[in-house]
């Protein structure tokens, strides 16, 4: 009996002790659940302690996430509690009990909620950085990284923690020594998990060596070219268009010279299909130009050009001359680019000389003609025409219909050439982008440019055929330096001097025959323009043919000549030519419609070509050129057409002026 009681007491004692133990454990667990502070979390998760493993859902052991406590203490999240993000953790047991209803740690939602709270509490200025983070989040959502992963479609290609490491993230301030060290880690961050091949190339490049070996803080790293949060696909148009500008933040001179090429002009217009920096130099493994492995080394350059100029689509295969083309040639470095330097200086001198002379000529002409028109002066002597039986109301015929039609087609083709050409020449101007987009892009604009050039050259060659045929038929009677010839003669020099004297009030206005000296200048300027603009244009239009027998620097010269001569032609036509024929006081109200109707009144004919009038009266041939006055509909249509062409011309002149002032000012 005593033995049984003793056993009962022992059993009861054991039960009591067990109850007390379990109660203490429950109380300890409850206290631990209440005290989920960072110290408690780090007691297991601190990477500085021994490795801790738990049994995973698959029954196998897995390591716990290790958090470096020293780095956490210096991170941007140092003052936050772990459970502020890990809200689903409700105790410190291993494994943790998880609140299924609570949201797992989410950088995006956490930061967006914090920013909304800051806005409600009017603390946006004090917590401005939270707003920057939210902007970065919005950029990230549209980026390449936010797209579904290739292997796991339920997760993005990269999320915040892949780049930032939430527990140790901290960007040192700019200018500090730690900032340099931080920049040096960026390639490894990108390469460790995803872009190992690209980083390996980068570290062997001039950029990588400058950063790692020379500690050049200005050396570009991944985020300088690809940005941080709004990372775009490298095959997408925005990246292709923007990459040249990114390279230009360091290589300013090379960016400027690149923009002067057709490749750069198209890129500036917002189209990425032409060659960009990385197409020639490579992307991650960029080497010095004199490195035998460099893509732009002379031994490799033709192959590099043939990546695009490969004979496919509308690009013929690059030929030998491509190798000596200088994509970064400029007009101020004579030692490296003597051809471009000399060509540019010649063209600038030509432009200055032409404009100074003719604008001064036009200014004096306007001043004197305005005065005489105001004073109603006329210095011509009367010529007896009573015995000629001239009918009243007759006009003098100056131009037959083929000449008028050719002039109209020529004018339209030239204006189209100016529009499409100057839009590319001044690609950085806002109007150029609007025009090119409206036309359907640079490719379509290029087709229109070539069609217009073919029309212009076609008219010019037809005129040459006519002139040659005329000279052959009239070889015995034609006077090369006669009054009806367009060949310059000494009288033109005296007439020019006389016009300047008249403009200065030092003499009478010269009497002109069939062709004035400025009309002859206009005529022969077309020959010069066809040779210079047409020749350089053909060189650029057929690069593979040109480069098969000419050196590549010819393209550099052709680009300078083509652009500058086109500028000269456009500005001359829409200022000097328009003034001579439409904007003089004696032509008011403009336009002069002689090139549309082909005729001019006898009074105007006598005033403008007094010497020819007298010569025809004396020879009795004047009546042969007299025709009926153009009909009212013909006159009205001619005036409307003339006004339209004037408006188009002045609009183009405005575009060119905007482009010129923008480029002159560094735009």
C-alpha positions as CSV (number, residue, x, y, z in Angstrom):
1,X,0.0,0.0,0.0
2,X,2.8,2.4,0.9
3,X,4.6,1.4,-2.3
4,X,1.5,2.2,-4.4
5,X,1.1,5.6,-2.7
6,X,4.7,6.3,-3.4
7,X,4.3,5.5,-7.0
8,X,1.3,7.7,-7.3
9,X,3.1,10.6,-5.6
10,X,6.0,10.1,-8.1
11,X,3.7,10.1,-11.0
12,X,1.8,13.2,-9.8
13,X,5.1,15.0,-9.3
14,X,6.2,14.2,-12.8
15,X,3.0,15.4,-14.2
16,X,3.2,18.6,-12.2
17,X,6.8,19.2,-13.3
18,X,5.8,18.6,-16.9
19,X,3.0,21.0,-16.6
20,X,5.2,23.7,-15.1
21,X,7.8,23.1,-17.8
22,X,5.2,23.3,-20.6
23,X,3.7,26.4,-19.0
24,X,7.1,28.1,-18.8
25,X,7.8,27.2,-22.5
26,X,4.5,28.6,-23.5
27,X,5.1,31.8,-21.6
28,X,8.6,32.0,-23.2
29,X,7.2,31.5,-26.7
30,X,4.5,34.1,-26.1
31,X,7.2,36.6,-24.9
32,X,9.3,35.8,-27.9
33,X,6.4,36.4,-30.3
34,X,5.8,39.7,-28.6
35,X,9.5,40.7,-28.9
36,X,10.2,40.3,-32.7
37,X,12.7,43.1,-32.8
38,X,15.9,43.2,-35.0
39,X,18.0,41.8,-32.3
40,X,15.8,38.8,-32.0
41,X,15.8,38.3,-35.8
42,X,19.6,38.7,-36.0
43,X,20.1,36.2,-33.3
44,X,19.5,33.6,-36.1
45,X,19.9,35.5,-39.3
46,X,23.2,37.3,-38.6
47,X,25.7,36.2,-41.3
48,X,28.5,36.8,-38.8
49,X,27.2,33.8,-36.7
50,X,27.4,30.2,-37.5
51,X,25.4,28.8,-40.4
52,X,21.8,28.0,-39.5
53,X,19.7,25.6,-41.5
54,X,16.0,24.6,-41.3
55,X,14.0,21.8,-43.0
56,X,12.3,23.1,-46.1
57,X,8.9,22.2,-47.6
58,X,10.6,19.4,-49.5
59,X,11.9,17.8,-46.4
60,X,15.5,18.8,-47.1
61,X,17.5,21.3,-45.2
62,X,18.0,24.8,-46.5
63,X,20.1,27.7,-45.2
64,X,18.4,30.6,-43.6
65,X,18.8,34.0,-45.3
66,X,22.0,35.5,-43.9
67,X,21.9,39.3,-43.1
68,X,25.2,41.1,-42.5
69,X,24.4,43.0,-39.3
70,X,27.3,45.5,-39.8
71,X,26.1,46.4,-43.3
72,X,22.5,46.5,-42.2
73,X,23.4,49.0,-39.5
74,X,24.8,51.4,-42.2
75,X,22.0,50.8,-44.8
76,X,19.1,53.1,-45.7
77,X,16.8,50.7,-43.8
78,X,18.9,50.6,-40.6
79,X,16.2,52.3,-38.5
80,X,13.5,50.0,-39.7
81,X,12.3,46.9,-37.9
82,X,12.5,43.6,-39.8
83,X,8.8,42.9,-39.2
84,X,7.9,46.2,-40.8
85,X,8.5,44.5,-44.1
86,X,8.2,40.8,-43.1
87,X,4.6,41.3,-41.7
88,X,3.8,37.6,-42.3
89,X,6.2,36.5,-39.5
90,X,4.4,36.2,-36.2
91,X,6.9,34.4,-34.0
92,X,10.6,33.6,-33.5
93,X,10.2,29.8,-33.7
94,X,12.1,27.8,-36.3
95,X,10.4,27.4,-38.7
96,X,8.3,30.6,-38.2
97,X,4.5,30.6,-38.0
98,X,3.2,32.6,-40.9
99,X,0.1,34.7,-41.1
100,X,-1.3,33.6,-44.4
101,X,-3.5,36.8,-44.6
102,X,-0.5,39.1,-44.2
103,X,1.4,40.4,-47.3
104,X,4.9,39.2,-47.8
105,X,7.7,41.7,-48.0
106,X,7.2,43.9,-51.1
107,X,9.4,46.9,-51.9
108,X,7.1,48.5,-54.3
109,X,3.9,48.5,-52.2
110,X,5.8,49.5,-49.1
111,X,7.4,52.6,-50.7
112,X,4.2,53.6,-52.5
113,X,2.3,53.4,-49.2
114,X,5.0,55.5,-47.4
115,X,4.8,58.1,-50.1
116,X,1.0,58.3,-49.9
117,X,1.3,58.8,-46.2
118,X,3.9,61.5,-46.6
119,X,1.6,63.3,-49.0
120,X,-1.4,63.1,-46.7
121,X,0.8,64.5,-43.8
122,X,2.2,67.3,-46.1
123,X,5.7,66.0,-45.6
124,X,6.7,65.7,-49.3
125,X,9.5,68.2,-48.9
126,X,10.9,66.6,-45.8
127,X,10.7,63.1,-47.3
128,X,11.5,64.1,-50.9
129,X,13.6,61.0,-51.4
130,X,10.5,58.8,-51.0
131,X,9.0,60.6,-54.0
132,X,12.2,59.9,-56.0
133,X,11.9,56.2,-55.1
134,X,8.3,56.1,-56.3
135,X,9.3,57.7,-59.6
136,X,12.0,55.1,-60.0
137,X,9.3,52.4,-59.3
138,X,7.1,53.8,-62.1
139,X,10.1,53.8,-64.4
140,X,10.9,50.2,-63.4
141,X,7.4,49.0,-64.1
142,X,7.8,50.1,-67.8
143,X,11.3,48.8,-68.1
144,X,12.8,45.6,-69.6
145,X,13.6,44.2,-66.2
146,X,9.9,44.3,-65.2
147,X,8.9,41.9,-68.0
148,X,8.2,38.3,-67.1
149,X,11.2,36.1,-66.9
150,X,12.1,33.7,-69.7
151,X,12.1,30.6,-67.4
152,X,9.7,31.6,-64.7
153,X,6.8,33.7,-66.1
154,X,5.5,34.4,-62.6
155,X,8.5,36.5,-61.7
156,X,10.0,39.5,-63.5
157,X,13.4,39.3,-65.2
158,X,14.9,41.3,-62.2
159,X,13.3,42.8,-59.1
160,X,14.6,45.3,-56.6
161,X,16.5,42.9,-54.4
162,X,18.5,41.6,-57.4
163,X,20.3,44.9,-57.7
164,X,19.9,46.6,-54.4
165,X,20.2,43.9,-51.7
166,X,17.5,45.3,-49.4
167,X,19.5,44.6,-46.1
168,X,22.7,46.3,-47.1
169,X,21.7,48.9,-49.7
170,X,23.3,52.3,-49.3
171,X,24.6,54.6,-52.0
172,X,27.5,56.8,-50.7
173,X,27.3,60.6,-51.4
174,X,28.7,62.0,-54.6
175,X,32.3,63.0,-54.5
176,X,33.2,60.7,-51.6
177,X,35.9,58.0,-51.7
178,X,33.3,55.4,-50.9
179,X,31.3,56.5,-54.0
180,X,34.2,55.5,-56.2
181,X,34.3,52.1,-54.5
182,X,30.5,51.7,-54.9
183,X,30.7,52.5,-58.7
184,X,33.4,49.8,-59.1
185,X,30.9,47.2,-57.7
186,X,28.1,48.0,-60.2
187,X,29.4,45.8,-63.0
188,X,29.7,42.8,-60.6
189,X,26.1,43.4,-59.4
190,X,24.8,43.3,-63.0
191,X,27.1,40.3,-63.9
192,X,26.9,38.1,-60.9
193,X,23.4,36.8,-61.5
194,X,22.4,37.8,-65.1
195,X,25.0,39.4,-67.4
196,X,28.2,37.6,-66.7
197,X,29.3,37.5,-70.4
198,X,28.7,41.2,-70.9
199,X,30.6,42.0,-67.7
200,X,33.5,39.8,-68.7
201,X,33.7,41.8,-72.0
202,X,33.4,45.1,-70.2
203,X,36.2,44.4,-67.8
204,X,38.6,43.8,-70.7
205,X,37.5,47.0,-72.5
206,X,39.0,50.5,-72.2
207,X,36.1,51.5,-70.0
208,X,36.5,48.6,-67.7
209,X,40.2,49.0,-67.3
210,X,39.8,52.7,-66.7
211,X,37.4,52.0,-63.9
212,X,39.1,49.0,-62.2
213,X,42.8,49.6,-62.9
214,X,43.0,53.4,-63.1
215,X,40.1,54.1,-60.7
216,X,38.7,56.7,-63.2
217,X,35.5,57.8,-61.6
218,X,34.3,59.2,-65.0
219,X,34.7,55.8,-66.7
220,X,31.2,54.6,-67.6
221,X,29.6,51.6,-65.8
222,X,26.4,49.7,-66.7
223,X,24.0,52.3,-65.4
224,X,25.5,55.1,-67.4
225,X,24.5,53.5,-70.7
226,X,21.5,51.4,-69.7
227,X,20.2,53.8,-67.0
228,X,19.2,52.5,-63.5
229,X,15.4,51.9,-63.4
230,X,14.0,52.6,-66.8
231,X,16.2,50.1,-68.6
232,X,15.0,49.5,-72.1
233,X,15.6,46.6,-74.5
234,X,18.7,47.2,-76.5
235,X,16.7,46.2,-79.6
236,X,14.0,48.8,-79.0
237,X,14.0,52.1,-80.8
238,X,14.3,54.4,-77.7
239,X,17.6,52.7,-76.7
240,X,19.0,52.9,-80.3
241,X,18.1,56.6,-80.6
242,X,19.4,57.6,-77.1
243,X,22.6,55.7,-76.9
244,X,24.6,58.2,-79.0
245,X,23.6,61.0,-76.7
246,X,24.7,58.8,-73.7
247,X,28.1,58.2,-75.3
248,X,28.3,61.9,-76.0
249,X,28.2,62.9,-72.4
250,X,31.9,61.9,-72.3
251,X,32.8,62.0,-76.0
252,X,31.4,65.5,-76.8
253,X,33.6,66.2,-79.9
254,X,32.9,62.8,-81.4
255,X,29.2,63.2,-80.8
256,X,29.2,66.5,-82.6
257,X,31.1,65.1,-85.6
258,X,28.8,62.0,-85.6
259,X,25.8,64.2,-85.8
260,X,27.3,65.8,-88.9
261,X,27.1,62.5,-90.8
262,X,24.0,61.0,-92.4
263,X,24.1,58.3,-89.7
264,X,24.0,60.8,-87.0
265,X,21.4,63.1,-88.7
266,X,18.9,60.2,-89.0
267,X,19.6,59.2,-85.4
268,X,19.0,62.8,-84.3
269,X,15.7,62.8,-86.1
270,X,14.6,60.0,-83.8
271,X,15.2,56.9,-86.0
272,X,17.6,54.2,-84.9
273,X,18.2,52.2,-88.1
274,X,21.5,53.9,-89.1
275,X,24.9,53.1,-87.6
276,X,25.3,54.1,-84.0
277,X,28.4,54.2,-81.7
278,X,28.2,50.6,-80.7
279,X,27.7,49.3,-84.2
280,X,31.2,50.5,-85.1
281,X,33.0,50.4,-81.7
282,X,31.2,47.5,-80.1
283,X,29.1,47.7,-76.9
284,X,30.7,46.1,-73.9
285,X,34.2,45.2,-75.3
286,X,35.2,48.5,-76.7
287,X,38.9,48.7,-77.5
288,X,41.2,51.5,-78.6
289,X,41.2,52.1,-82.3
290,X,44.9,51.0,-82.6
291,X,44.2,47.7,-80.9
292,X,44.4,44.9,-83.6
293,X,41.2,43.4,-82.1
294,X,39.3,46.7,-82.3
295,X,36.3,46.8,-84.6
296,X,37.5,50.1,-86.0
297,X,41.1,49.1,-86.5
298,X,42.0,49.6,-90.2
299,X,42.3,45.9,-90.7
300,X,38.8,45.3,-89.4
301,X,37.0,48.4,-90.5
302,X,35.7,47.1,-93.8
303,X,34.2,44.1,-92.1
304,X,32.6,46.4,-89.5
305,X,31.1,48.5,-92.3
306,X,29.8,45.4,-94.0
307,X,27.7,44.6,-91.0
308,X,25.2,47.1,-92.4
309,X,26.4,47.7,-95.9
310,X,26.1,44.0,-96.7
311,X,24.3,44.0,-100.1
312,X,20.9,43.3,-98.5
313,X,17.8,45.4,-98.8
314,X,18.8,48.8,-100.2
315,X,22.4,48.9,-99.0
316,X,25.0,47.7,-101.4
317,X,28.0,45.9,-100.0
318,X,30.8,48.2,-98.6
319,X,33.8,48.4,-100.8
320,X,37.5,49.3,-100.2
321,X,37.0,53.1,-100.0
322,X,34.8,52.8,-96.9
323,X,37.9,52.0,-94.9
324,X,39.3,55.6,-95.2
325,X,36.0,57.4,-94.6
326,X,36.3,59.4,-91.4
327,X,33.0,59.3,-89.4
328,X,34.4,61.8,-86.9
329,X,36.1,64.3,-89.3
330,X,35.8,67.9,-88.4
331,X,36.7,71.3,-90.0
332,X,39.1,72.6,-87.4
333,X,41.8,69.8,-87.3
334,X,44.0,70.4,-90.3
335,X,46.6,67.8,-89.3
336,X,44.1,64.9,-89.2
337,X,41.5,66.1,-91.8
338,X,43.2,68.4,-94.3
339,X,40.7,67.8,-97.1
340,X,37.7,68.7,-94.9
341,X,39.6,71.7,-93.5
342,X,40.4,73.1,-96.9
343,X,36.9,72.4,-98.4
344,X,35.2,74.0,-95.4
345,X,37.3,77.2,-95.6
346,X,36.7,77.5,-99.3
347,X,32.9,77.0,-99.0
348,X,32.7,79.5,-96.1
349,X,34.7,82.1,-98.1
350,X,32.4,81.5,-101.1
351,X,29.3,81.9,-99.0
352,X,30.5,85.1,-97.4
353,X,31.7,86.6,-100.7
354,X,28.4,85.8,-102.5
355,X,26.1,87.1,-99.8
356,X,28.1,90.2,-99.0
357,X,28.2,91.3,-102.6
358,X,24.6,90.5,-103.6
359,X,23.0,91.7,-100.3
360,X,24.9,95.0,-100.7
361,X,23.8,95.1,-104.3
362,X,20.1,94.4,-103.4
363,X,20.2,97.0,-100.5
364,X,21.5,99.8,-102.7
365,X,19.1,98.8,-105.5
366,X,16.1,98.9,-103.1
367,X,17.1,102.2,-101.7
368,X,17.6,103.9,-105.1
369,X,14.5,102.4,-106.7
370,X,12.3,103.2,-103.8
371,X,13.4,106.9,-104.0
372,X,12.8,107.1,-107.7
373,X,9.5,105.4,-107.5
374,X,8.5,107.8,-104.7
375,X,9.7,110.8,-106.8
376,X,8.2,109.3,-110.0
377,X,11.4,109.9,-111.9
378,X,12.2,108.4,-115.3
379,X,15.4,109.2,-117.1
380,X,14.8,107.4,-120.4
381,X,14.7,109.4,-123.6
382,X,11.7,109.0,-125.9
383,X,12.0,106.7,-128.9
384,X,9.9,107.3,-132.0
385,X,7.5,104.4,-132.6
386,X,4.7,106.1,-134.5
387,X,5.7,104.5,-137.8
388,X,5.8,101.0,-136.3
389,X,1.9,100.8,-136.1
390,X,2.1,99.4,-132.6
391,X,-1.3,98.4,-131.3
392,X,-2.3,99.5,-127.8
393,X,-2.6,97.0,-125.1
394,X,0.0,94.6,-126.5
395,X,2.5,92.7,-124.4
396,X,6.1,91.8,-125.2
397,X,6.8,88.1,-125.2
398,X,9.9,87.2,-123.3
399,X,9.6,83.4,-122.7
400,X,8.0,80.7,-124.7
401,X,5.9,78.0,-123.0
402,X,8.7,75.3,-122.8
403,X,10.9,77.7,-120.8
404,X,8.0,78.6,-118.4
405,X,7.1,74.9,-117.9
406,X,10.7,74.0,-117.3
407,X,11.1,77.0,-114.8
408,X,8.0,75.8,-112.8
409,X,9.1,72.2,-112.6
410,X,12.6,73.3,-111.7
411,X,11.3,75.6,-109.0
412,X,9.1,72.9,-107.4
413,X,11.9,70.3,-107.6
414,X,14.4,72.7,-105.9
415,X,11.9,73.6,-103.2
416,X,11.3,69.9,-102.5
417,X,15.1,69.3,-102.4
418,X,15.5,72.2,-99.9
419,X,12.7,70.9,-97.7
420,X,13.9,67.2,-97.6
421,X,17.6,68.1,-97.6
422,X,17.6,70.8,-95.0
423,X,15.4,68.8,-92.7
424,X,18.2,66.2,-92.5
425,X,21.0,68.9,-92.6
426,X,19.4,70.6,-89.6
427,X,18.1,67.4,-87.9
428,X,18.4,68.9,-84.4
429,X,15.8,71.6,-85.0
430,X,12.2,70.9,-83.9
431,X,10.7,71.7,-87.3
432,X,12.9,69.0,-89.0
433,X,11.5,66.3,-86.9
434,X,7.9,67.4,-87.7
435,X,8.6,67.5,-91.4
436,X,10.4,64.2,-91.6
437,X,7.7,62.5,-89.5
438,X,5.0,64.0,-91.7
439,X,6.8,62.7,-94.8
440,X,6.9,59.2,-93.4
441,X,10.5,59.1,-92.0
442,X,14.0,59.7,-93.4
443,X,13.7,56.7,-95.8
444,X,10.7,58.2,-97.6
445,X,12.2,61.7,-97.4
446,X,15.3,60.3,-99.1
447,X,13.2,58.8,-101.9
448,X,11.5,62.2,-102.4
449,X,14.9,63.9,-102.4
450,X,16.2,61.6,-105.1
451,X,13.1,61.9,-107.2
452,X,13.3,65.7,-107.0
453,X,17.0,65.5,-107.8
454,X,16.3,63.4,-110.9
455,X,13.7,65.9,-112.1
456,X,16.1,68.8,-111.6
457,X,19.0,67.1,-113.3
458,X,16.6,65.9,-116.1
459,X,15.5,69.5,-116.8
460,X,19.1,70.6,-116.8
461,X,20.2,68.0,-119.2
462,X,17.3,68.6,-121.5
463,X,18.3,72.3,-121.5
464,X,21.9,71.3,-122.4
465,X,20.5,69.2,-125.3
466,X,18.5,72.2,-126.5
467,X,21.4,74.6,-126.2
468,X,23.8,72.2,-128.1
469,X,21.2,71.7,-130.8
470,X,20.6,75.5,-131.0
471,X,24.3,76.2,-131.4
472,X,24.7,73.6,-134.1
473,X,21.8,75.0,-136.1
474,X,22.9,78.6,-135.7
475,X,26.7,78.1,-135.7
476,X,27.2,80.5,-138.6
477,X,25.0,83.3,-137.3
478,X,25.2,83.0,-133.5
479,X,27.1,85.8,-131.8
480,X,28.8,84.4,-128.7
481,X,29.2,87.9,-127.2
482,X,26.2,89.5,-128.9
483,X,23.3,91.2,-127.1
484,X,21.1,88.1,-127.1
485,X,23.8,85.8,-125.8
486,X,24.0,84.6,-122.2
487,X,27.8,84.5,-122.3
488,X,29.2,87.2,-120.0
489,X,30.9,90.1,-121.8
490,X,32.7,93.3,-120.8
491,X,29.5,95.3,-121.0
492,X,28.2,93.3,-118.1
493,X,31.1,94.5,-115.9
494,X,30.4,98.1,-116.9
495,X,26.7,97.6,-116.2
496,X,27.4,96.2,-112.8
497,X,29.7,99.1,-111.9
498,X,27.0,101.5,-113.3
499,X,24.3,99.9,-111.0
500,X,26.5,100.4,-107.9
501,X,27.1,104.1,-109.0
502,X,23.3,104.5,-109.5
503,X,22.6,102.9,-106.1
504,X,25.0,105.4,-104.5
505,X,23.5,108.3,-106.4
506,X,26.6,108.8,-108.6
507,X,25.1,108.2,-112.0
508,X,22.0,107.1,-114.0
509,X,20.6,103.6,-114.1
510,X,22.3,101.5,-116.8
511,X,20.3,100.5,-119.9
512,X,20.1,96.7,-120.2
513,X,19.7,94.6,-123.3
514,X,18.2,91.1,-123.6
515,X,19.9,89.7,-120.5
516,X,21.1,91.6,-117.4
517,X,24.3,90.7,-115.7
518,X,22.4,89.3,-112.6
519,X,20.2,87.2,-114.9
520,X,23.4,85.8,-116.5
521,X,24.7,85.1,-113.0
522,X,21.5,83.2,-112.1
523,X,21.9,81.2,-115.3
524,X,25.5,80.2,-114.9
525,X,25.1,79.6,-111.2
526,X,22.8,76.7,-112.1
527,X,25.7,75.1,-114.0
528,X,27.9,75.5,-111.0
529,X,25.2,74.2,-108.7
530,X,24.5,71.2,-110.9
531,X,28.2,70.3,-110.9
532,X,28.8,70.8,-107.2
533,X,25.4,69.8,-105.7
534,X,24.7,67.2,-108.4
535,X,28.2,65.7,-108.4
536,X,28.5,65.5,-104.6
537,X,24.9,64.2,-104.4
538,X,25.6,61.4,-106.9
539,X,28.7,60.5,-104.9
540,X,26.7,60.1,-101.7
541,X,23.8,58.4,-103.4
542,X,26.0,55.6,-104.7
543,X,28.6,55.1,-102.0
544,X,29.6,51.6,-103.0
545,X,30.3,52.6,-106.5
546,X,32.2,55.7,-105.4
547,X,34.2,53.8,-102.8
548,X,35.3,51.2,-105.3
549,X,37.6,53.6,-107.1
550,X,37.9,56.7,-104.8
551,X,39.2,57.0,-101.2
552,X,36.7,57.3,-98.4
553,X,37.6,60.9,-97.5
554,X,35.8,61.9,-100.7
555,X,32.6,61.2,-98.8
556,X,33.7,63.6,-96.1
557,X,34.4,66.3,-98.7
558,X,31.2,65.6,-100.6
559,X,29.1,66.0,-97.4
560,X,30.6,69.4,-96.7
561,X,30.2,70.6,-100.3
562,X,26.7,69.2,-100.7
563,X,25.3,70.7,-97.5
564,X,27.1,74.1,-97.8
565,X,26.3,74.6,-101.5
566,X,22.6,73.6,-100.8
567,X,22.5,76.2,-98.1
568,X,24.0,78.8,-100.4
569,X,21.5,78.0,-103.2
570,X,18.5,78.1,-100.8
571,X,19.4,81.4,-99.2
572,X,20.4,83.0,-102.5
573,X,17.2,81.9,-104.2
574,X,14.9,83.0,-101.4
575,X,16.6,86.4,-100.8
576,X,18.5,87.7,-103.8
577,X,16.6,85.9,-106.6
578,X,13.3,86.7,-105.0
579,X,14.3,90.4,-104.6
580,X,15.6,90.8,-108.1
581,X,12.4,89.4,-109.6
582,X,9.6,90.0,-107.1
583,X,10.4,92.2,-104.2
584,X,11.8,95.4,-105.7
585,X,9.7,98.5,-105.3
586,X,9.0,98.6,-109.1
587,X,7.6,95.1,-108.8
588,X,5.0,95.9,-106.1
589,X,2.7,94.3,-105.5
590,X,4.5,91.0,-105.9
591,X,4.7,88.6,-107.5
592,X,6.1,89.2,-111.0
593,X,4.3,86.8,-113.3
594,X,6.4,87.0,-116.4
595,X,7.7,83.5,-115.9
596,X,4.1,82.2,-115.7
597,X,2.5,84.2,-118.5
598,X,5.6,84.6,-120.6
599,X,4.8,88.3,-121.3
600,X,5.4,91.7,-119.9
601,X,3.8,95.1,-120.6
602,X,5.6,97.4,-123.1
603,X,6.0,100.0,-120.4
604,X,7.7,97.5,-118.1
605,X,9.8,96.1,-120.9
606,X,11.0,99.6,-121.8
607,X,12.0,100.3,-118.2
608,X,13.7,97.0,-117.5
609,X,15.4,96.4,-120.9
610,X,15.7,99.8,-122.6
611,X,18.7,98.9,-124.7
612,X,16.9,95.8,-126.2
613,X,13.7,97.9,-126.8
614,X,15.7,100.5,-128.7
615,X,17.6,97.9,-130.7
616,X,14.3,96.1,-131.7
617,X,12.7,99.4,-132.6
618,X,15.7,100.4,-134.8
619,X,15.8,97.0,-136.5
620,X,12.0,97.0,-137.0
621,X,11.7,93.6,-135.2
622,X,9.7,94.7,-132.2
623,X,6.4,93.8,-133.7
624,X,7.5,90.2,-134.0
625,X,7.5,89.9,-130.2
626,X,4.2,91.6,-129.5
627,X,1.3,89.4,-128.3
628,X,-2.1,89.8,-126.8
629,X,-2.5,90.6,-123.2
630,X,-2.9,87.4,-121.1
631,X,-6.5,86.5,-120.2
632,X,-7.8,87.5,-116.8
633,X,-8.1,83.8,-115.7
634,X,-4.5,83.3,-116.8
635,X,-3.3,86.4,-115.0
636,X,-5.2,85.5,-111.8
637,X,-3.9,81.9,-111.8
638,X,-0.4,83.1,-112.4
639,X,-0.6,85.5,-109.5
640,X,-1.9,82.8,-107.1
641,X,0.8,80.4,-108.2
642,X,3.4,83.0,-107.8
643,X,2.2,83.9,-104.3
644,X,2.1,80.3,-103.3
645,X,5.7,79.8,-104.4
646,X,6.8,82.9,-102.6
647,X,5.1,81.8,-99.4
648,X,6.7,78.3,-99.7
649,X,10.1,79.9,-100.4
650,X,9.9,82.2,-97.4
651,X,8.8,79.3,-95.2
652,X,11.8,77.3,-96.3
653,X,14.0,80.3,-95.8
654,X,12.7,80.6,-92.2
655,X,13.4,76.9,-91.6
656,X,16.9,77.3,-92.9
657,X,17.5,80.4,-90.7
658,X,16.3,78.6,-87.6
659,X,18.5,75.7,-88.4
660,X,21.5,77.9,-89.1
661,X,21.2,80.0,-86.0
662,X,20.6,76.8,-83.9
663,X,23.8,75.1,-85.3
664,X,25.8,78.3,-85.0
665,X,24.8,78.6,-81.4
666,X,25.8,75.0,-80.6
667,X,22.3,73.6,-80.9
